[in-house]
Amino acid sequence: AASAIARPPGANQVRRRAAGNAVQKANSARAAGAGGSSGTMLKLYTDDSPGLIVDPYVVMILSIVFIFSIFFLHLAAKVVKYFTK
């Protein structure tokens, strides 16, 4: 038992549902979640929403172009610094 993992207090307790008078959930967008999230907000992060579809090849090319642009700006700054001494 010396190598047992420490568990927080109450980890072994079993939760029970309230019997009888269960509270009904409202069907409004405000009651959907904490802070009033709505179905349209959730739809932005699911596969069901139509969105911008970009080919992985295009993403890879754009990433490489971005890296080379940063590299070019770094070299350009070195050249400008050299000639302005």
C-alpha positions in Angstrom: 0.0 0.0 0.0 3.1 2.3 0.2 3.1 2.6 -3.6 -0.6 3.4 -3.8 -1.6 6.6 -5.5 -3.0 9.3 -3.2 -6.6 10.1 -3.9 -8.4 13.3 -3.0 -11.0 13.1 -0.2 -14.3 11.9 -1.4 -13.0 10.1 -4.4 -14.6 6.8 -3.3 -18.0 8.3 -2.8 -20.8 7.4 -5.3 -23.1 10.2 -6.4 -26.8 9.6 -6.5 -29.5 11.3 -8.5 -32.2 13.2 -6.7 -35.3 11.0 -6.5 -38.7 12.3 -7.3 -38.9 16.0 -8.2 -36.3 16.5 -10.9 -35.9 20.0 -12.2 -36.7 20.3 -15.8 -34.3 22.1 -18.1 -35.5 25.1 -20.1 -35.3 24.9 -23.9 -34.0 28.4 -24.3 -30.5 29.2 -25.6 -29.6 30.8 -22.3 -30.1 27.6 -20.4 -27.8 25.6 -22.8 -24.7 26.0 -20.7 -22.7 28.2 -18.3 -22.7 31.8 -19.4 -25.5 31.4 -21.9 -23.8 29.5 -24.7 -26.0 28.8 -27.7 -26.4 26.2 -30.4 -24.8 28.5 -32.9 -21.7 28.9 -30.9 -21.4 25.2 -30.5 -21.9 24.7 -34.2 -18.6 26.5 -34.9 -16.7 23.7 -33.4 -18.4 20.6 -34.8 -18.0 18.6 -38.0 -21.6 19.4 -38.9 -21.0 23.1 -39.5 -20.1 24.2 -43.1 -16.9 26.0 -42.9 -13.7 26.9 -44.8 -12.2 23.7 -46.2 -8.5 23.9 -47.0 -6.4 21.2 -48.5 -3.6 20.1 -46.2 -1.1 20.6 -49.1 -2.2 24.3 -49.3 -1.7 24.7 -45.5 1.8 23.2 -45.7 2.8 25.5 -48.6 1.5 28.6 -46.8 3.4 27.6 -43.6 6.6 27.2 -45.6 6.1 30.5 -47.3 5.5 32.2 -43.9 8.7 30.7 -42.5 10.7 31.8 -45.5 9.2 35.3 -45.2 10.4 35.6 -41.6 13.8 34.3 -42.7 14.0 36.9 -45.5 13.0 39.7 -43.1 15.7 38.6 -40.7 18.3 38.7 -43.4 17.0 42.0 -44.7 17.4 43.6 -41.3 21.0 42.3 -41.1 21.8 43.8 -44.5 20.2 47.2 -43.7 22.0 47.3 -40.3 25.3 46.5 -42.1 24.9 49.3 -44.7 23.7 51.9 -42.2 26.7 51.8 -39.9 
